[in-house]
């Protein structure tokens, strides 16, 4: 039998409200985060919160599978990587500085890209 039930949805970084700050999925004490959210990582990394070091709490290592199938523009990818850099992370991925790693280019490959970021 099929059973249906509700699952609460919480933001990754948490939310401010009139009642204070609601904690998000990222909690204190987490030092390594792997994001592979079938495209949701794009919205997370493009958010204003992603560019603030305080949003990442104690996180020192991030691994992300960037889904170019969802957003093929390399400039959008760069915006997300710049958010991580603003938050104090050093960012690594295959092809940094290669011919496709410039704004105005559409992702030319059929596969996604794995990003490593460390503080």
Backbone as a chain_set.jsonl record, in Angstrom:
{"seq": "XXXXXXXXXXXXXXXXXXXXXXXXXXXXXXXXXXXXXXXXXXXXXXXXXXXXXXXXXXXXXXXXXXXXXXXXXXXXXXXXXXXXXXXXXXXXXXXXXXXXXXXXXXXXXXXXXXXXXXX", "coords": {"N": [[0.824, -1.187, 0.0], [0.367, 2.224, -0.667], [1.645, 4.83, 1.15], [1.193, 8.089, 2.193], [2.809, 11.008, 3.373], [3.576, 14.069, 5.008], [6.502, 16.012, 4.625], [8.581, 18.195, 6.26], [9.96, 21.129, 4.829], [13.035, 22.659, 4.93], [15.193, 25.491, 4.82], [18.534, 25.63, 3.487], [20.509, 27.279, 4.734], [19.108, 28.405, 6.85], [16.64, 30.65, 8.275], [15.654, 34.017, 8.821], [13.232, 35.395, 10.972], [10.322, 36.995, 12.452], [10.277, 35.798, 14.874], [12.856, 35.296, 15.488], [15.814, 33.507, 14.524], [15.43, 30.779, 12.452], [16.841, 27.612, 12.499], [18.69, 26.072, 9.822], [19.311, 23.437, 7.434], [22.054, 23.191, 7.535], [24.101, 22.902, 10.246], [25.719, 23.929, 13.35], [28.989, 22.607, 13.93], [29.306, 20.991, 11.755], [31.735, 20.216, 9.495], [32.329, 19.421, 6.924], [30.694, 19.537, 3.844], [28.685, 18.006, 1.433], [27.2, 18.708, -1.525], [24.799, 17.536, -3.578], [22.264, 17.866, -5.144], [20.517, 17.46, -7.25], [20.331, 19.76, -8.895], [19.383, 21.706, -7.121], [21.513, 22.657, -5.706], [22.47, 24.753, -7.164], [20.751, 26.977, -6.721], [21.244, 27.228, -3.979], [24.017, 27.903, -3.893], [24.016, 30.243, -5.367], [22.686, 31.976, -3.773], [22.413, 34.863, -1.595], [23.247, 34.284, 0.981], [25.201, 32.327, 0.616], [27.503, 33.705, -0.016], [28.437, 34.754, 2.323], [30.62, 34.367, 4.942], [29.825, 33.778, 7.557], [27.448, 32.388, 7.237], [28.14, 29.812, 6.61], [28.835, 28.652, 8.943], [30.812, 26.483, 10.754], [31.929, 25.235, 8.572], [34.488, 23.859, 6.63], [35.182, 22.449, 4.406], [33.885, 21.844, 1.205], [32.082, 19.962, -1.123], [30.802, 19.82, -4.295], [28.495, 18.777, -6.716], [28.075, 20.204, -9.63], [25.399, 20.88, -11.647], [25.321, 21.205, -14.861], [23.372, 20.623, -16.66], [21.109, 21.827, -15.78], [21.644, 24.606, -15.653], [23.316, 25.981, -18.141], [25.006, 28.09, -18.716], [28.226, 29.312, -18.326], [28.835, 31.645, -16.995], [26.941, 31.822, -14.942], [27.717, 29.697, -13.357], [30.23, 30.751, -12.624], [29.368, 32.923, -11.05], [28.356, 31.566, -8.813], [30.701, 30.292, -7.907], [32.203, 32.518, -7.27], [30.716, 33.456, -5.115], [31.363, 31.499, -3.197], [34.096, 32.041, -2.946], [33.99, 34.677, -1.914], [32.997, 34.043, 0.562], [35.206, 33.047, 1.739], [36.351, 30.692, 0.862], [38.681, 28.633, -0.93], [38.59, 27.692, -4.23], [38.38, 24.815, -6.299], [38.392, 23.104, -9.404], [38.18, 20.871, -12.198], [39.684, 22.075, -15.089], [40.007, 24.786, -14.581], [40.608, 27.968, -15.8], [40.781, 27.086, -18.424], [39.824, 26.963, -21.951], [36.982, 26.94, -21.961], [36.342, 28.1, -19.586], [35.348, 30.77, -19.253], [33.34, 33.743, -19.184], [30.3, 34.035, -21.07], [30.31, 31.708, -22.423], [28.714, 28.621, -23.198], [28.249, 25.636, -21.37], [30.115, 23.048, -22.675], [30.092, 20.261, -22.521], [28.752, 16.907, -21.929], [28.6, 16.1, -19.303], [28.473, 16.624, -15.695], [30.158, 18.798, -13.298], [32.565, 18.463, -10.762], [33.152, 20.23, -7.841], [35.528, 21.41, -5.535], [35.958, 22.957, -2.466], [37.784, 24.744, -0.07], [38.635, 25.996, 3.212]], "CA": [[0.0, 0.0, 0.0], [1.046, 3.506, -0.743], [1.386, 5.693, 2.292], [1.637, 9.467, 1.944], [2.993, 11.808, 4.573], [4.215, 15.369, 4.783], [7.88, 16.179, 5.078], [8.849, 19.641, 6.318], [11.047, 21.634, 4.0], [13.776, 23.721, 5.606], [16.222, 26.062, 3.954], [19.872, 25.133, 3.769], [21.223, 28.156, 5.658], [18.259, 28.914, 7.922], [15.84, 31.81, 7.906], [15.315, 35.001, 9.849], [11.808, 35.705, 11.046], [9.983, 37.843, 13.601], [10.518, 35.005, 16.077], [14.287, 35.025, 15.596], [16.394, 32.768, 13.406], [15.127, 29.347, 12.39], [18.006, 26.911, 11.975], [18.519, 25.396, 8.552], [19.884, 22.098, 7.344], [23.449, 23.308, 7.959], [24.104, 23.157, 11.684], [27.064, 24.048, 13.918], [29.712, 21.354, 14.119], [29.507, 20.336, 10.459], [32.921, 20.795, 8.86], [32.383, 19.03, 5.516], [29.372, 19.496, 3.234], [28.612, 17.554, 0.044], [25.941, 19.104, -2.143], [24.43, 16.875, -4.824], [20.831, 18.016, -4.899], [19.799, 17.431, -8.525], [20.115, 21.118, -9.384], [19.101, 22.649, -6.039], [22.781, 23.258, -5.268], [22.639, 25.997, -7.913], [20.069, 28.029, -5.955], [21.946, 27.387, -2.704], [25.291, 28.596, -4.089], [23.766, 31.574, -5.92], [22.0, 32.795, -2.77], [23.234, 35.851, -0.871], [23.825, 33.618, 2.148], [26.391, 31.547, 0.231], [28.669, 34.583, -0.108], [28.78, 35.232, 3.657], [31.353, 33.357, 5.713], [29.068, 33.404, 8.757], [26.384, 31.45, 6.87], [28.684, 28.459, 6.512], [29.127, 28.219, 10.305], [32.179, 25.974, 10.872], [32.276, 24.434, 7.403], [35.819, 24.127, 6.059], [35.314, 21.705, 3.158], [32.641, 21.699, 0.454], [32.15, 19.21, -2.377], [29.553, 20.098, -5.002], [28.318, 18.347, -8.097], [27.368, 21.284, -10.327], [24.608, 20.312, -12.733], [25.219, 22.093, -16.018], [22.143, 20.306, -17.385], [20.089, 22.767, -15.303], [22.089, 25.958, -16.031], [24.461, 25.718, -19.009], [25.88, 29.267, -18.852], [29.4, 29.294, -17.456], [28.807, 32.851, -16.157], [26.157, 31.506, -13.741], [28.643, 28.878, -12.57], [31.217, 31.669, -12.042], [28.706, 33.67, -9.964], [28.309, 30.687, -7.642], [32.072, 30.095, -7.416], [32.593, 33.784, -6.634], [30.082, 33.482, -3.79], [32.195, 30.687, -2.295], [35.346, 32.791, -2.703], [33.651, 35.78, -1.006], [32.789, 33.449, 1.886], [36.507, 32.657, 2.273], [36.794, 29.389, 0.371], [39.49, 28.502, -2.128], [37.774, 26.826, -5.074], [39.11, 24.0, -7.278], [37.627, 22.222, -10.29], [38.92, 20.527, -13.409], [39.521, 23.012, -16.189], [40.137, 26.201, -14.201], [41.421, 28.737, -16.734], [40.802, 26.528, -19.784], [39.087, 27.739, -22.95], [35.561, 27.053, -21.651], [36.191, 28.725, -18.269], [35.201, 32.212, -19.428], [31.945, 34.158, -19.308], [29.805, 34.073, -22.438], [30.389, 30.356, -22.976], [27.775, 27.613, -22.71], [28.952, 24.406, -20.99], [30.168, 22.263, -23.916], [30.226, 18.825, -22.285], [27.506, 16.269, -21.487], [28.658, 15.695, -17.895], [28.519, 17.668, -14.676], [31.49, 19.133, -12.825], [32.716, 18.371, -9.302], [33.872, 21.379, -7.284], [36.067, 21.251, -4.19], [36.241, 24.262, -1.863], [38.335, 24.593, 1.278], [39.066, 27.188, 3.963]], "C": [[0.871, 1.253, 0.0], [0.657, 4.351, 0.459], [1.95, 7.073, 1.977], [1.78, 10.179, 3.28], [3.734, 13.076, 4.201], [5.624, 15.365, 5.342], [8.161, 17.67, 5.116], [10.049, 19.999, 5.446], [11.735, 22.767, 4.76], [14.847, 24.243, 4.662], [17.593, 25.539, 4.372], [20.551, 25.954, 4.862], [20.403, 28.589, 6.867], [17.565, 30.179, 7.471], [15.657, 32.734, 9.095], [13.812, 35.234, 9.811], [11.568, 36.615, 12.239], [10.264, 37.129, 14.921], [12.001, 34.724, 16.303], [14.779, 34.28, 14.367], [16.017, 31.3, 13.518], [16.368, 28.647, 11.842], [17.682, 26.226, 10.652], [19.11, 23.999, 8.6], [21.348, 22.089, 7.779], [23.469, 23.722, 9.424], [25.534, 23.295, 12.202], [27.69, 22.673, 14.134], [29.952, 20.585, 12.835], [30.696, 21.001, 9.777], [33.022, 20.473, 7.372], [30.959, 18.888, 4.987], [29.517, 18.986, 1.808], [27.231, 17.894, -0.472], [25.791, 18.383, -3.478], [22.923, 16.771, -4.767], [20.021, 18.091, -6.191], [19.41, 18.833, -9.002], [19.837, 22.137, -8.294], [20.372, 23.299, -5.52], [23.022, 24.583, -5.976], [22.0, 27.145, -7.139], [20.763, 28.289, -4.623], [23.198, 28.236, -2.898], [25.133, 29.981, -4.711], [23.088, 32.507, -4.913], [22.963, 33.788, -2.12], [23.922, 35.215, 0.327], [25.124, 32.89, 1.81], [27.65, 32.403, 0.174], [29.137, 35.099, 1.25], [29.432, 34.112, 4.473], [30.546, 32.879, 6.919], [27.958, 32.401, 8.451], [26.857, 30.005, 6.881], [29.065, 27.882, 7.87], [30.564, 27.707, 10.377], [32.648, 25.162, 9.677], [33.628, 24.848, 6.837], [36.024, 23.427, 4.719], [33.941, 21.552, 2.501], [32.944, 20.914, -0.817], [30.791, 19.384, -3.041], [29.586, 19.432, -6.369], [27.458, 19.405, -8.771], [26.684, 20.692, -11.548], [24.463, 21.314, -13.872], [23.992, 21.777, -16.866], [21.03, 21.275, -16.994], [20.386, 24.209, -15.736], [23.38, 25.799, -16.831], [25.42, 26.906, -19.122], [27.012, 29.216, -17.829], [29.404, 30.521, -16.545], [28.002, 32.616, -14.878], [26.994, 30.652, -12.795], [29.679, 29.773, -11.885], [30.621, 32.489, -10.903], [28.682, 32.835, -8.681], [29.7, 30.479, -7.05], [32.579, 31.363, -6.734], [31.937, 33.952, -5.274], [30.897, 32.675, -2.788], [33.498, 31.415, -1.964], [35.107, 33.953, -1.733], [33.483, 35.275, 0.425], [34.092, 32.909, 2.472], [37.026, 31.308, 1.817], [37.737, 29.55, -0.819], [38.811, 27.415, -2.955], [38.643, 26.119, -6.114], [38.126, 23.194, -8.111], [38.458, 21.972, -11.538], [38.63, 21.558, -14.494], [39.604, 24.476, -15.804], [41.088, 26.884, -15.19], [41.477, 28.182, -18.145], [39.886, 27.34, -20.696], [37.611, 27.914, -22.6], [35.305, 27.855, -20.378], [36.181, 30.25, -18.368], [33.716, 32.539, -19.558], [31.564, 34.238, -20.784], [29.802, 32.707, -23.112], [29.26, 29.511, -22.376], [28.58, 26.348, -22.432], [28.932, 23.441, -22.18], [30.122, 20.748, -23.742], [28.922, 18.224, -21.779], [27.478, 15.927, -20.0], [28.724, 16.896, -16.961], [29.963, 17.859, -14.199], [31.508, 19.031, -11.301], [33.615, 19.511, -8.845], [34.32, 21.021, -5.872], [36.393, 22.644, -3.674], [36.721, 24.03, -0.43], [38.645, 25.943, 1.876], [40.34, 26.844, 4.659]], "O": [[1.949, 1.302, 0.592], [-0.525, 4.553, 0.737], [3.092, 7.185, 1.531], [0.983, 9.981, 4.196], [4.435, 13.129, 3.19], [5.894, 14.787, 6.395], [7.996, 18.35, 4.103], [11.02, 19.247, 5.355], [11.084, 23.722, 5.181], [15.344, 23.511, 3.807], [17.769, 25.062, 5.493], [21.105, 25.394, 5.808], [20.972, 29.102, 7.83], [17.869, 30.718, 6.407], [15.523, 32.284, 10.233], [13.203, 35.264, 8.742], [12.505, 36.968, 12.954], [10.463, 37.768, 15.954], [12.356, 33.987, 17.223], [14.209, 34.417, 13.285], [16.254, 30.66, 14.542], [16.894, 29.061, 10.809], [16.538, 25.848, 10.4], [19.372, 23.453, 9.672], [21.83, 21.098, 8.327], [22.924, 24.761, 9.795], [26.468, 22.823, 11.554], [27.006, 21.709, 14.477], [30.722, 19.625, 12.824], [30.673, 22.202, 9.51], [33.719, 21.17, 6.634], [30.124, 18.213, 5.589], [30.365, 19.466, 1.056], [26.221, 17.437, 0.063], [26.577, 18.603, -4.4], [22.367, 15.737, -4.395], [18.961, 18.715, -6.225], [18.287, 19.053, -9.457], [20.036, 23.331, -8.517], [20.315, 24.388, -4.949], [23.711, 25.451, -5.44], [22.636, 28.177, -6.925], [20.86, 29.435, -4.184], [23.42, 29.188, -2.15], [26.034, 30.812, -4.591], [22.936, 33.699, -5.179], [24.175, 33.573, -2.101], [25.055, 35.568, 0.654], [26.042, 32.843, 2.628], [28.756, 31.878, 0.303], [30.138, 35.812, 1.322], [28.848, 33.045, 4.661], [30.584, 31.697, 7.26], [27.568, 31.637, 9.333], [26.076, 29.086, 7.13], [29.558, 26.757, 7.952], [31.476, 28.475, 10.072], [33.663, 24.47, 9.761], [33.882, 26.029, 6.596], [36.942, 23.772, 3.975], [32.964, 21.18, 3.152], [33.936, 21.17, -1.499], [29.754, 19.129, -2.429], [30.582, 19.513, -7.088], [26.257, 19.494, -8.515], [27.334, 20.07, -12.388], [23.58, 22.171, -13.844], [23.608, 22.586, -17.711], [20.113, 21.519, -17.778], [19.48, 24.94, -16.137], [24.43, 25.512, -16.255], [26.547, 26.734, -19.587], [26.779, 29.092, -16.627], [29.922, 30.451, -15.43], [28.349, 33.16, -13.83], [26.981, 30.859, -11.582], [29.979, 29.584, -10.706], [31.289, 32.728, -9.897], [28.956, 33.347, -7.595], [29.863, 30.487, -5.83], [33.3, 31.291, -5.738], [32.538, 34.53, -4.368], [31.101, 33.114, -1.657], [33.945, 31.398, -0.817], [35.917, 34.193, -0.837], [33.787, 35.986, 1.382], [34.093, 32.371, 3.579], [38.036, 30.827, 2.33], [37.606, 30.484, -1.61], [38.496, 26.343, -2.439], [39.52, 26.727, -6.728], [37.145, 22.664, -7.589], [39.33, 22.767, -11.887], [37.473, 21.87, -14.779], [39.298, 25.338, -16.628], [42.219, 26.441, -15.391], [42.16, 28.754, -18.995], [39.248, 28.295, -20.253], [37.037, 28.955, -22.919], [34.168, 28.249, -20.117], [36.915, 30.933, -17.654], [32.929, 31.699, -19.994], [32.415, 34.48, -21.64], [29.342, 32.57, -24.246], [28.902, 29.664, -21.208], [29.499, 26.024, -23.184], [27.859, 23.055, -22.645], [30.114, 20.021, -24.736], [28.072, 18.945, -21.256], [26.441, 15.506, -19.485], [28.991, 18.023, -17.38], [30.871, 17.16, -14.648], [30.57, 19.466, -10.634], [34.697, 19.726, -9.391], [33.575, 20.403, -5.111], [37.035, 23.429, -4.372], [36.148, 23.236, 0.316], [38.888, 26.915, 1.161], [40.906, 27.683, 5.36]]}, "num_chains": 1, "name": "protein.A"}
